[in-house]
Amino acid sequence: MDWIDENIAIGDWIDALRPERLGRSGVEVVIDVRPLFERGNGGLSRVPRVDRLLHVADMLVEMSKRNAKVIIRCRQGKDRTPLVATAYVSRRYGMPLKEAYQLVKKKRPRTVYHWDWLKMLEKS
């Protein structure tokens, strides 16, 4: 689990199954971001549902303003979850998406960059 800021962390499915660690970290909410993505290109790859993703990013901003501790997670926490975190950082701190992505990558080094996903967010 890697904290993006004082309220929002990125994790994977194993992190979400460790209630003792979540409790020690003060995590109150676990959000699985997998439903924010759907199969594309004949079912071979995943693509973000931008409308859903931005809705969750807005929810994260509101939870953060209320000082809630949240972990967002997918299976491995390396591409889908960092994209959601990027949208959150951009909206919460008013950063351009590319700058927000760099911050997320710094906090979660194993992040995998999907330029096409970032372009989808930029268009919205």
C-alpha positions in Angstrom: 0.0 0.0 0.0 1.4 3.4 -1.0 -0.1 6.7 0.2 -0.6 9.3 -2.5 -1.4 11.9 0.1 -2.5 11.8 3.7 -5.9 10.4 2.8 -5.8 8.3 -0.3 -3.7 5.2 -0.8 -3.1 2.8 -3.7 -3.1 -0.9 -3.1 -3.8 -4.3 -4.6 -6.2 -7.1 -3.7 -3.8 -8.5 -1.0 -3.6 -5.1 0.7 -7.4 -5.0 0.9 -7.5 -8.4 2.6 -5.3 -7.3 5.5 -7.8 -5.8 8.0 -5.2 -5.5 10.7 -2.9 -3.4 8.4 -5.8 -1.3 7.2 -6.9 -0.7 10.8 -3.3 0.4 11.8 -3.3 2.7 8.8 -6.6 4.2 9.8 -8.2 3.1 6.5 -12.0 3.4 6.7 -13.0 2.7 3.1 -11.8 0.3 0.4 -12.8 1.0 -3.2 -12.3 -1.7 -5.9 -11.8 0.2 -9.1 -12.1 -2.8 -11.5 -15.7 -2.0 -12.3 -14.6 1.4 -13.7 -12.9 -0.5 -16.6 -14.4 -2.6 -19.3 -13.2 -4.9 -22.0 -12.3 -3.3 -25.3 -10.7 -4.3 -28.6 -12.5 -7.6 -28.9 -12.1 -8.3 -25.2 -8.3 -8.3 -25.2 -7.6 -5.2 -23.3 -9.2 -3.0 -20.6 -10.4 0.6 -21.2 -11.6 3.1 -18.6 -15.2 4.1 -18.4 -14.2 7.8 -18.1 -17.6 8.9 -16.7 -17.5 6.4 -13.9 -13.8 7.0 -13.2 -14.3 10.8 -12.9 -17.3 10.2 -10.6 -15.1 8.1 -8.3 -12.3 10.7 -8.5 -14.9 13.4 -7.3 -16.0 11.1 -4.5 -12.4 10.7 -3.4 -11.9 14.4 -3.4 -15.0 14.8 -1.1 -13.8 12.0 1.2 -10.4 13.5 1.4 -11.8 16.9 2.3 -13.6 15.1 5.2 -10.3 13.6 6.2 -11.4 10.0 5.5 -8.7 7.4 4.9 -9.3 5.4 1.7 -7.5 2.7 -0.1 -8.3 2.3 -3.8 -7.3 -1.0 -5.3 -7.6 -3.3 -8.3 -5.9 -6.7 -8.7 -2.2 -5.6 -8.9 -2.5 -1.8 -8.3 -0.2 -1.0 -11.1 -2.3 0.6 -13.9 -6.0 0.9 -13.2 -5.7 2.1 -9.7 -2.9 4.6 -10.5 -5.1 6.1 -13.3 -7.9 6.7 -10.8 -5.4 8.2 -8.4 -4.1 10.5 -11.2 -7.7 11.8 -11.8 -8.1 12.3 -8.0 -4.8 14.2 -7.7 -5.6 16.3 -10.7 -9.0 17.3 -9.4 -8.0 17.6 -5.7 -5.0 19.8 -6.3 -5.8 21.4 -9.6 -2.8 19.8 -11.4 -2.6 19.0 -15.1 -3.1 15.3 -15.7 0.5 14.7 -16.7 1.8 16.4 -13.6 -0.6 14.4 -11.5 0.5 11.2 -13.1 4.2 12.0 -12.3 3.3 12.5 -8.7 1.4 9.2 -8.6 4.3 7.4 -10.3 6.7 8.9 -7.7 4.6 7.6 -4.9 3.8 4.2 -6.6 6.9 3.4 -8.7 5.5 0.2 -10.2 2.9 2.2 -12.0 2.5 1.3 -15.6 1.8 4.2 -18.0 -1.1 4.0 -20.4 -0.8 7.1 -22.7 -4.1 6.2 -24.4 -5.9 6.1 -21.0 -4.5 9.5 -20.1 -5.6 10.9 -23.4 -9.1 9.7 -22.7 -9.1 11.6 -19.4 -7.7 14.7 -21.1 -10.6 14.8 -23.6 -13.2 14.8 -20.8 
